Every structure is written in structure tokens, then in C-alpha cells.
Amino acid sequence: MARGKRGRGGGARAAAVPPFGADHADWAAALTHGDALPVATALAKLAPNPPDFGAFLPAGVARGAEQIAAEQLGHLLDGWRFLSSAFFARVTNSPAGVVHYAYYAELRAAFSLMASTGLRVKWRDSYYVDAAGAVHALSNWQTHECVWKVWPQWLSRSDVVGKFQANIKLHPLVPLQELMQEINSHLGAHAIKSWGLDLLKPASDHDFRNTASYESAITSVLQEDISPPISDRFRKAWELMLPNASSLRFDEAFSAYLLYVAMKYRTGADAVEDVLSSEVFERMADVLSRHFGVPSQLFAETVRANSEYFEIFELASTPVNDPDAVMIRALFLLRVAAAFAKSEVPPAAPIRDRLKGWLARVGVRKQNSTGLVSDIAKDYEDALDDLQVPFTAADICGARVHPTSVRLTRADAVVAWAV
């Protein structure tokens, strides 16, 4: 009998097992050699014809970076549309609808994000492009299973975590990437992984999601007389998606949350004010002030101002089969996918006219409007001002919910100012 090779410890060395099994070993190469540059270059040059409603991709374009670039945007927009359906389901008391649509919003966000690194996921036609733009076909893999297996490995790419943190800022002068380096924390990388929880734990979620998608709960489950109220969570989730001086309120609040969590571990305190008043935090704020060239009090003020949103980030990172948690995770992943796309589309890129046309055709922007797309956000800020929480589905047809609050089912409007 042939002997196995022995390592330095004397034991037999087992044959290397491909991370995705022998049938899909080629996908490991896709994660190693898939390249973002050809896709970003193609995305900047996409020029639909006609400009405002032509297809993202001209007919007859071969497989390659241009196709992946078009699909990066396409999956992103479809993801926001699925999330709009999840928001509508939440407002109209359909928890199963929330889970169904939010899961598919997460899935589309994952497709878009993976496309940004040169990887196309499509049943019977998956492939990746390398740094030279060459196309490499990949073995067939059922779509959902493929994403469940590939997603956690994809998140381990250093360029993914780096790009995510580079595009999120606590302050215009304080990018999250540098902030995490200065406080010696890996919390940013852990967060994006936790937002894909519904893509990472299919075994435990399978029955939960299938029940939501395929079972008629109303035939066998007692329906409560009073709808679960729309709580302040819904308002806060929307507030996080509105623009601020840097980009989105989300970016500042998330950075503040990570800073708070890192300092909470070091101080042993829990309450926000106890953390901020500690000597450990004050010393760190001085270090950060010198590094970034901003006042030291900025850090405590930003943490304090955003502390009301910390529960939303904690919910998103909690592995629970809760409709609101699934919905918020989808929202956060789409925000990341939008940041990736925005960083790759120059302000004067032809595709921006097509995005304006898309916003008009889905009812977010007026047709032929000459106003700034970013001004659309003001309508949603006004809708939030009119919103009274908590409210129930029954309140929608009453006087308690202002008609403009119906806008708040349109999560896809975020594309107007986030991309």
C-alpha cells in the first residue's frame, strides 16, 4: 500500500480539499483572480441609446467586463425595487412579504457587489474577468446555493473590505478605513459580514424563508385583530438613508457606532455617556484629533448625536429570523452596493442620464424634470416630518398618516441621491 506523504510532524498529509468541493473548484480561482478594474472601466463608459431609456447593454455585446458592469447596476436597481416591496409589505402588515422581498433584495445586492469585482453569478452562464479583461467560464451551480457558499469567501477579499471602509466616512475628513486602523479594530469587516446573515446561514433560514415565500399562513395561523405597529425603527432606518454633508446619514452613524463599540470594549462601560466620559475615550479622541486634523470633541459629539441609531445596527447584526431584522440587513447591504457603484461612476458618465430616466419611469422623479436629482431627498425628508409613529396598517386609510408618508414605501428613491 502506498504511503501518504508525511509532514514535519510525522502524520500523513491529507490531500487539499477545494473550498467549494471538487465540482466547483474553479470558483476559488474566480475569487482570487476576478478583477474590479475592467468592470469599473466599462461602467464609466456605458452609454445606453437612447440616453434616458435605452438598455444598459447594447444588443450583441459579448460576455465580458461590459456585461458584468451593466449587470452590476441592474442588480443594484432591482435590489432597491425588491426592498420597496418589502417596505410596502411592512407598512401593510405582511411579515411574510417582508421576509420574501427583503431576502431577494439581499441576494441582488450580493450579485451587484460580486459583479463589482469581476464575478458574474448566473445559472448556466457564470464567469469572471481577470485583470486583463479575459473571460473565464465557471462551472454550473444552482444560484442560491452558489451565493450561500461563495458569499462568505468573497467577503474575505482584502479589496472588498478596504473599498467598503474607504467609501464610508464618519466626517468628510475621517474615512472609516483610517478610523479603524487608528483604533486598531476589525469591527468594520465583521459588520458587513453580519449584514449578509440571511445569505450565510441557509440551513437555519431555509424553512423560515420558504414558509414566507410559499406557504399560505393565513389559512392556518391566527391573524391578530390589531396590526403590529410601525415603530420608530422604521423612521430611523429611513433617516439613515437620507443625505448629509458627506454622503448618507448612515455613513456617519455607522462609523460612530463602531467607534462606540470599540471604546465600550476597552472601557468596560456600556452606557454611551459613560464611554464618552472615560479617560480611555478622551485619550483616543486626542490621538484621532491629531491624526485627522479635526477637533477632539468632534468624536464624542458625533457618537452622542448618532446614539439613537445604535439599536438599528445591533438588530442588523443579530442572527434572528425577525422581519424587521431581515429588512434592515437588506437595506444596509444595498447601501454598500450603492456606495461601490457610485465610486465607479464618474459625475459626467453617460450612464447617469439613464439612471435619471429610470427614476422617472419608476415614479420617483418627474419626467423631463430640470431639477437636481439630489433634490428628491427633500420630499422624503418632508414625508418623515409628517410621519407619526407608532401607526398601524389601519391608520393608512385614516387621518393619522399624512398622504406624503406613502412615499416611505419607496425605498428605491434612495438611488436618486446614493448613486
N, C-alpha and C positions, 0 to 999 in steps of 0.2 A: 504494500500500500504506500502510495506516495506521501511524503511528509509535507505538512504545511510549512511555509516559511516562518522562521522564528524571529521575534523581535529581541531587543536587548534584554528584556525581562525573561526570555526563555519560552513564553507562551506562544501558541500558534496564532498567527496574524490572520484575522478573518478578511475575506475579500471585501473591498469597499462597496458599500451599498449606495446607489444613486439616491439623492434626496427625494426624488419623486417616483422611485421604482424603475425597474428595467424598461417598462413600456413607455416611460416618459422622461428618460434620462436626458434627452436633448433640451428639455426646458431649463435645466441647470445652466446650460450654455447661454440661453436667452437672457437669464438674469445677470450673467457675468458680462456678456458681450453686447447686449442690447444697448443702443446709444441714443442719448437725447438730442445731440446736436443736429443730425439730419432732419429730425422731426421739427425742431424749433425753426430751422432754416426754411423748411417747407411751409410751416404755419404762417410765417411772416409774409410769404409770397402768395398764399391762396387768394385767388381773385375770381369769385363767382360772377357769372354773366347770365342775366342782368345783375348789377351790383347789389341790389337790395332784396332780391328774392331768388336768385339763381341757386342751383345746387352747390353745396360746398365744394364738391369734387366734380370736375367736368367728366362727361361720359367718355369711356375708353381709357381712362388713366390706369396704368398698370399698378400691380402691387408694389408697395414701397413706402418711402417716407411721406409722400404727399397723401396717400390714402390714410395712413396712420394719423397724420396731422388733422385731416378733415374729421376723422372719427374721434379724435381727442375732444374736439369742440362739440361734435354731435352727441356723444355720450354725456358730456357735461350738461348740455341743454336739456336732453331727455331726462337726466337725473333730477334737475330742478323741476321739471314738469311732474315727475313722479312724486316729488316732495310736496308740490302744490296739492296733489290729490290726497296725500297723507294729511296735510293741514286741513283740507276740507273735511276729510273723514273725522278728524279730531274735533272740529267745531260742531259737526252734525252727529256726534255720539256714535261713531262706528269704530270701536277699538280694533276690530279685526282688519278693517280697511286701513287703519293707521299702520299696523304691522306689515301688511301686504305691500303697500306702496312705499313705505319707508325702506323696507329691505331692498326693493328694486332700485330705489334711489341710491342706496349704498353700493349696490352692485355696479350701477352705471358710473358712480364716482370712481370706483376701483378701476373700471375699464379705462376711463379717461386718464387717471393718474398713471396707470401702467403704459398707456399709449405715449405719454409724455417722455418715457424712457426708451421708446423704440419697440415696444412689445404690443402686438395685436392679438387679442383674445377673441376668437370666433370659431364656432363649431365647424369643423372640416376645412378651415382656412386660416389657422393661426400661423403667425410667423413673426420674426423680429428683423430689425435692420441694425447693422453694425456701424462703427464709426465712419466707414467709407460709404455707407448707404446701401450696401449689398443686402439682398433679401435672403433669409434663411428660413425655410419651411420647418414647421414644428408638427410633431405627431398629434393625431386627433385626440381630443379629450373632452368629455362632457363639460359644458360651460360652467355650471355651478360647482362641480367637484374640482374643476381646474382652478377656479378662483379661490376656493377654500384652501387648496394646497399651496398655490403659488403666492397668494397674498402675503402671508407671514414672512416668506423668504424674500419677497420683493421689498418689504419694509426694512429689511436688514441692509439694503444697499446704502452705503455712506452718502452717495449723492442725493438720495431721496430725503433723508433726514436733514442733510445740510441745506437743501433747497427749501424745504418746508420752513426751517427755522430762519433762513435768510429773508424770507418773504413775510414774516410776521414780526411786528415791532411793538414794543411797549411804548415807545416815543419815537418821533422821526429820527432821533439820533441814537436810539437804543434798539438795534435788531435783536431778536430773540436768540439767535445763534451766538452772538458775542456775550449776551447776558448769561446764557447757560455756561459758557466757557469760564466766565469770570467767577461765577459762584460754584463752579466745578460740579455741575448737575447734569444728569441724563434724563430729567423728567420730560423734556420736550419730545424726545424719541419715544418714551413709554406712552405718552398721551395719544399720539397718532395711531399707535398700535391698538390701544384700548377703544378708540372710536370705530375700529373695524371689528369689534367683538362679534357682531352678527355674521361676519364673514369668516371668523376664526373658530367658532365653536358650532359647526353644523350639526354634530351628533346630538347635542343637547337642545339645539334650536329647531331641529328638523320637524318634530311633531308640533311644536308651538307654531312655527311658520306655516306648515301645511294645514293645520286647523284653521288658521286665519285666512289662508288663501282658498281652501277647497271645501271646508265644512260649513253647513248652514247652522250657525249657532242658535239662531232664533227659534229653530224647531225643537231644541232640547234644553236650552239654557233660560232660566228665569230672567226676564228683562226688568230692570228696575224702573219704578214709576218715575223717579227723578233722575235726569241725566247726570253723569259725573260732570262737575263744573269745570269750565276752562279756568284754570288758576293763573296765578301770577307767573308761573313757569312759562306759559305761552307768551306773555308780554315780554318777559326777559329774553327769551330766545329770539324774538323779533328785534328787540333793542340791540342785541349783539350783532345783528346783521346790517344795521344802519351805518352809514358812513360817519367817520370822524376826521380829524385833521390829517391823520396818517393814511388811513385806508378804511378799515371797518372797526367798529367798537369792539368786535370780537378779538381783534389782534391785541389791543391794549389790555382788555380784561383777562385774556388767556395768559399773557405774559405776567401780569400782576398775580394771577392765581399761582403760577409756577414759582414765582419768587416767594410768595407767602408760604407755599407748601415746603419749599426747600428750607426756609428760615424756621418754619414750625418744627421740622425735624431737628434742627440744630439747637433751638432754644428749649425744646421740651414743652413750650407753651402751646395753647390751642386757640384761644380767642384772638381775633385779629389784633385788637388793641394791645394785648399782652405781648404778642410777637413784635409789633411795631415799636413798643416802648423798651424792648430789651437792649442791653448793651451789644449783644451779638448783631442785631439788625442795624443798630446805629453805626457800628464799625464797618459793616458790609456796605451800608449806604455811602459812607465816606470813600471807600475803595471804588465803588461804582461811579461816584461823582467825579473822581479824578480821572478815571479811565474814559468816561464818555463825555466829559466836559459839560455836565448839567448839574444843577443844584442838588445837593444831597437830599433835601426834603422832597424832591420830586418822587422818589421811590416810595416813601411812606404815604404820600398824598395819593399816588396812583393806586396802590394796594387798597387804601381806605375807600377811595371813590368807587372801586370796582368790586368790593367785597360782597355786594348783594348778588353778584352773578356766580359766586364760587359754588353754590349748591348745584347750578346747572352743569358745571364742569365735572363735579363729583358724580352726578347722576349719569352723565355720558360715559364715565369710566367704570361704572358699576355693572358687573355682569348679571343683569336681571332682565327677565322677559316682561318688561313693562312697556306698553305702547309709547308713552312719552319718552322713555329712555332710547328706544329704537329710533324714534323720530328725531330726537336731538342728535344722536350719533350720525344719522344720515345728513343732517344739516351741517354738522361740523366737517364731515368728510367732503361734502360738496364745497364748503368754503375753502378747504385746502386745494381741491381740484381747480376751483376758480382762480386762486392765487397762482397756481402753476401756469394756467393758461394765460392769465394777464401778464405774467412776467415774460412770456414768449411772443406776445403780440404787440409790436410797436404801435404808438399812438396813430400813426398815419397808414397802418397796414390796410390793404383793400378789404380784408375780411370784416373790418369794423363796420363798414356800410351794410354788410349782410347781417350782422348782429342787430343793427338798428331795425332792419327790415323784419327780422324775426320777432323782435319785441313788439312791433306794430301788428304783426299778423297773429300774435297770441293774445293781443289785447292789453298789453302793458303800456304801450306808447301809442300816441295818436299818429295815424297815417300822415305822412308828409309833414310832420312836426318840424319846426325850425329851432325848437328849444333844445337845450343841452340834455343829453340822456341822463346825466347825473342829477338833473333837477327832479326826476321822477321820485327820487328818495323823499322829497319834501311831502309828497302826497301820502307816503306811508308813515312818515313821522306824524302827520296830522291824524291819520287813522288811529295810530297808537294813542294819541292825546284824547281821542273820542272814546276809546275802549274802556269799558268799565268791567273790572274783574272782581270776584268771580261771576261768570254768567254761564247759562246752560243752553243747550240746543233750542229749548223752547223760547228763550229770550230773543232769538234771532228774528222771530216774527212779531216781537213786541217793541215797546218803546225804549227798552234799556240799552239796546245795541244800535248805535248810530249806523246808518246805511254805509258810510265810508269804511266801517270796520270790516265789511265783506272783503275789502282789499287784502286783509290779513290772511286770507286763504291762498293768496297768490305768491307763494314762496319764489316762483320763477322770476318775479320782478327784481330780485337781488342781482340777477345777471346784469341789469342796467348800470349799476354802479360798482359791482365787484369784478367785472371782466372788462 
